[in-house]
């Protein structure tokens, strides 16, 4: 699909792996047919990492309005539900939204709906952290057999989430999911584009972009985060953050930190591509290069 063929009277959703050119495409669509850009990347919401998460710079923001970028404190446990509520509040105000990012779960929630499950309390999370995987599996088998039958029982994160919902609400997560509301944007009411890319081409882009981030001041940004560095903070999942912090602490060389950052980014892009292939086969594929 050519940009001139994209309807200008409906929202545009652009998903794709990191470094695939999503933001540039969003800018071109906005400047050609109008609209504002809305972030759908779980790491670009954090204020304390701009360069390392490739957030739009001041020049981009001056050209086209951008929303939901860098507005969250680094230690804030931002959720997909909170993002969805913020998008819902934005849509009536901004006209045509061009929603762009690499977090597949955000797009699923946007176009398929999201169950409004109460947040887990710190006390229950701490209790769950202390349980064995087998103990949580047994609880699901007894009290939520529907979930027990369909999830990957070796995936501790998913098993623990289901256990926490049971403990927090007294109801199986499968019941909450059956009550999922209608999607905020129905799939057939939006232009949905997913970026696909040759692996070698994308890996070269990732290498070049990481080098560019270093030149733009990613180390200075890491130094600012070093003072309050907490590896468990949500924003610390920014790809490359831990390796740059390791360099600043004298644990590894800069060359090693950069290599590890590039490798981690490529691994992340591979996971993204796998997710998009499995769940976005009915989206318009924009093949690159």
C-alpha positions as CSV (number, residue, x, y, z in Angstrom):
1,X,0.0,0.0,0.0
2,X,1.3,3.4,-1.0
3,X,1.0,6.3,1.5
4,X,-1.2,8.2,-0.9
5,X,-3.7,5.2,-0.8
6,X,-4.1,5.3,3.0
7,X,-7.5,6.7,3.9
8,X,-7.2,9.9,5.9
9,X,-10.5,9.5,7.7
10,X,-9.6,6.5,9.9
11,X,-6.8,5.7,12.4
12,X,-3.6,4.1,11.3
13,X,-1.8,1.5,13.4
14,X,1.9,0.8,12.6
15,X,3.6,-2.1,14.4
16,X,7.0,-3.6,13.7
17,X,10.3,-4.6,15.2
18,X,12.8,-2.1,16.6
19,X,14.8,-0.1,14.0
20,X,12.5,-1.0,11.2
21,X,11.5,2.6,10.3
22,X,8.1,2.7,12.0
23,X,8.5,6.3,13.3
24,X,9.6,7.6,9.9
25,X,6.6,6.0,8.2
26,X,4.3,7.5,10.9
27,X,5.8,11.0,10.3
28,X,5.4,10.6,6.5
29,X,1.7,9.6,6.8
30,X,1.0,12.4,9.3
31,X,2.6,15.0,7.1
32,X,0.9,13.7,3.9
33,X,-2.7,13.1,5.2
34,X,-2.8,14.8,8.6
35,X,-3.0,13.3,12.1
36,X,-1.1,13.1,15.3
37,X,1.3,10.3,16.4
38,X,0.5,8.2,19.5
39,X,3.1,6.0,21.1
40,X,2.5,2.3,21.4
41,X,6.0,1.3,22.8
42,X,6.2,0.2,26.4
43,X,9.7,1.6,26.9
44,X,9.3,5.0,25.1
45,X,6.8,6.1,27.8
46,X,9.6,6.5,30.3
47,X,11.1,10.0,30.9
48,X,14.5,8.9,32.0
49,X,15.6,7.1,28.7
50,X,15.1,9.2,25.6
51,X,18.1,8.4,23.4
52,X,18.4,4.7,24.3
53,X,14.7,4.1,23.5
54,X,14.8,6.1,20.3
55,X,12.1,8.5,21.4
56,X,11.2,11.2,18.9
57,X,13.4,14.3,19.2
58,X,12.4,17.9,19.5
59,X,12.6,18.4,15.7
60,X,10.1,15.6,15.1
61,X,7.7,16.8,17.8
62,X,7.8,20.3,16.2
63,X,6.8,18.9,12.9
64,X,4.0,16.6,14.1
65,X,2.2,16.4,17.5
66,X,3.3,13.4,19.5
67,X,1.5,11.9,22.5
68,X,2.3,9.4,25.3
69,X,6.1,9.7,25.0
70,X,8.4,10.2,28.0
71,X,5.5,11.1,30.4
72,X,6.1,8.4,33.0
73,X,8.6,8.2,35.8
74,X,11.2,5.4,35.5
75,X,10.0,3.5,38.6
76,X,6.3,3.7,37.7
77,X,4.8,0.2,37.0
78,X,3.0,1.4,33.8
79,X,0.6,-1.2,32.4
80,X,-1.2,-2.0,29.2
81,X,-4.5,-1.1,30.9
82,X,-3.2,2.3,31.8
83,X,-2.0,2.9,28.3
84,X,-5.3,1.9,26.9
85,X,-7.1,4.3,29.1
86,X,-4.8,7.1,28.1
87,X,-5.4,6.3,24.4
88,X,-9.2,6.3,25.0
89,X,-9.0,9.8,26.5
90,X,-6.9,11.0,23.6
91,X,-8.9,9.8,20.7
92,X,-11.8,12.2,20.9
93,X,-9.4,15.1,21.2
94,X,-6.8,14.5,18.5
95,X,-8.7,13.7,15.4
96,X,-6.9,11.2,13.3
97,X,-4.5,9.1,15.4
98,X,-1.5,7.3,14.0
99,X,-0.6,4.8,16.6
100,X,3.0,3.4,16.3
101,X,5.2,1.2,18.3
102,X,6.7,-2.2,18.9
103,X,4.7,-3.5,21.8
104,X,2.4,-6.1,20.4
105,X,0.3,-6.5,23.5
106,X,-0.7,-2.8,23.2
107,X,-2.1,-3.4,19.8
108,X,-3.9,-6.6,20.9
109,X,-5.5,-4.7,23.7
110,X,-6.4,-1.8,21.4
111,X,-8.0,-3.9,18.6
112,X,-9.3,-6.9,20.6
113,X,-10.2,-5.4,24.0
114,X,-8.6,-5.9,27.4
115,X,-10.1,-7.5,30.5
116,X,-10.3,-5.0,33.4
117,X,-8.6,-7.2,36.0
118,X,-7.7,-5.4,39.3
119,X,-4.0,-4.8,39.9
120,X,-2.1,-7.2,42.1
121,X,-1.2,-5.8,45.5
122,X,2.4,-5.7,46.6
123,X,1.6,-8.2,49.4
124,X,0.2,-10.8,47.0
125,X,3.0,-10.3,44.5
126,X,5.5,-10.9,47.3
127,X,3.6,-14.0,48.4
128,X,3.6,-15.3,44.8
129,X,7.3,-14.7,44.4
130,X,8.0,-17.0,47.3
131,X,6.0,-19.9,45.9
132,X,7.3,-22.7,43.8
133,X,6.0,-23.1,40.2
134,X,4.5,-26.4,41.1
135,X,2.5,-25.0,43.9
136,X,1.0,-22.3,41.6
137,X,0.3,-25.0,39.0
138,X,-1.6,-27.1,41.5
139,X,-3.7,-24.1,42.6
140,X,-4.7,-23.4,39.0
141,X,-5.5,-27.1,38.3
142,X,-7.9,-27.0,41.3
143,X,-9.4,-23.5,41.0
144,X,-9.0,-22.4,37.4
145,X,-8.8,-25.6,35.2
146,X,-9.7,-23.6,32.1
147,X,-6.5,-21.5,32.4
148,X,-4.5,-24.5,33.5
149,X,-5.5,-26.3,30.3
150,X,-4.5,-23.6,27.9
151,X,-1.4,-21.8,29.1
152,X,2.2,-22.8,29.0
153,X,2.6,-24.3,32.5
154,X,6.4,-23.9,32.3
155,X,6.1,-20.1,31.8
156,X,6.4,-18.9,35.4
157,X,5.3,-15.3,34.5
158,X,2.0,-16.5,33.0
159,X,1.3,-19.1,35.7
160,X,2.1,-16.5,38.4
161,X,-0.1,-13.9,36.8
162,X,-3.1,-16.4,36.9
163,X,-2.3,-17.4,40.5
164,X,-2.2,-13.7,41.6
165,X,-5.5,-13.0,40.0
166,X,-7.1,-15.9,41.8
167,X,-5.6,-14.8,45.1
168,X,-6.4,-11.1,44.6
169,X,-10.0,-11.4,43.3
170,X,-11.2,-14.9,44.2
171,X,-12.1,-15.4,40.6
172,X,-10.2,-17.2,37.8
173,X,-8.4,-15.1,35.3
174,X,-10.4,-17.0,32.6
175,X,-13.6,-15.5,33.9
176,X,-12.2,-12.0,33.8
177,X,-11.1,-12.6,30.2
178,X,-14.5,-13.8,29.2
179,X,-15.8,-10.4,30.2
180,X,-13.4,-8.5,27.9
181,X,-15.1,-5.3,26.7
182,X,-15.4,-4.3,23.0
183,X,-12.1,-3.0,21.5
184,X,-11.3,0.7,21.5
185,X,-10.6,0.5,17.8
186,X,-12.2,-2.3,15.8
187,X,-9.7,-3.9,13.5
188,X,-11.9,-3.2,10.4
189,X,-12.1,0.5,11.3
190,X,-8.4,1.2,11.0
191,X,-5.6,0.8,8.5
192,X,-3.3,-1.7,10.1
193,X,0.3,-1.9,8.9
194,X,3.1,-4.3,10.2
195,X,6.7,-3.7,9.2
196,X,8.5,-6.8,8.0
197,X,12.2,-6.8,7.3
198,X,15.0,-9.1,6.1
199,X,17.0,-10.2,9.1
200,X,20.4,-9.2,7.8
201,X,19.2,-5.8,6.8
202,X,17.5,-5.2,10.1
203,X,20.6,-6.3,12.0
204,X,22.7,-3.8,10.1
205,X,20.2,-1.1,11.0
206,X,20.3,-2.1,14.6
207,X,24.1,-1.9,14.7
208,X,24.2,1.5,13.0
209,X,21.5,2.9,15.3
210,X,23.2,1.7,18.5
211,X,26.4,3.4,17.3
212,X,24.4,6.5,16.6
213,X,22.9,6.5,20.0
214,X,26.3,6.4,21.6
215,X,27.4,9.4,19.4
216,X,24.2,11.2,20.4
217,X,24.9,10.9,24.2
218,X,23.5,7.6,25.4
219,X,26.5,7.3,27.8
220,X,25.7,10.6,29.3
221,X,22.1,9.5,29.6
222,X,23.2,6.3,31.3
223,X,25.4,8.3,33.7
224,X,22.3,10.3,34.7
225,X,20.5,7.1,35.5
226,X,23.4,5.6,37.3
227,X,22.7,7.7,40.4
228,X,19.4,6.0,41.0
229,X,19.9,2.8,39.1
230,X,17.6,0.0,40.1
231,X,17.7,-3.1,37.8
232,X,14.2,-4.1,38.8
233,X,12.6,-0.7,37.8
234,X,10.4,-1.0,34.8
235,X,12.4,1.6,32.8
236,X,15.6,-0.4,33.4
237,X,14.3,-2.9,30.7
238,X,15.4,-0.3,28.1
239,X,17.5,-2.4,25.7
240,X,21.1,-1.6,26.3
241,X,20.6,0.1,29.6
242,X,22.1,-2.6,31.8
243,X,25.2,-3.0,29.7
244,X,25.9,0.8,29.6
245,X,25.5,0.9,33.4
246,X,27.9,-2.0,33.6
247,X,30.5,-0.1,31.7
248,X,30.1,3.0,33.9
249,X,30.6,0.8,36.9
250,X,33.8,-0.5,35.5
251,X,32.5,-4.0,35.1
252,X,33.0,-4.3,31.4
253,X,34.7,-2.4,28.6
254,X,32.9,0.1,26.4
255,X,33.4,-2.2,23.4
256,X,31.8,-5.1,25.3
257,X,28.9,-2.9,26.5
258,X,28.2,-1.8,22.9
259,X,28.4,-5.3,21.5
260,X,26.1,-6.6,24.3
261,X,23.7,-3.8,23.6
262,X,23.5,-4.6,19.9
263,X,23.1,-8.3,20.6
264,X,20.3,-7.7,23.1
265,X,18.5,-5.4,20.6
266,X,18.7,-8.1,17.9
267,X,17.3,-10.7,20.2
268,X,14.5,-8.3,21.1
269,X,13.8,-7.7,17.4
270,X,13.6,-11.4,16.8
271,X,11.1,-11.9,19.6
272,X,9.0,-9.0,18.1
273,X,9.1,-10.5,14.6
274,X,7.9,-13.8,16.0
275,X,5.1,-12.2,17.9
276,X,3.9,-10.2,14.9
277,X,4.0,-13.1,12.5
278,X,1.9,-15.2,14.8
279,X,-0.7,-12.5,15.6
280,X,-0.7,-10.0,12.7
281,X,-1.0,-12.2,9.6
282,X,-4.1,-10.2,8.6
283,X,-2.4,-6.8,8.8
284,X,-0.9,-5.1,5.7
285,X,2.7,-6.1,5.5
286,X,5.2,-3.4,4.5
287,X,8.3,-5.2,3.4
288,X,11.7,-3.7,3.9
289,X,14.1,-2.9,2.5
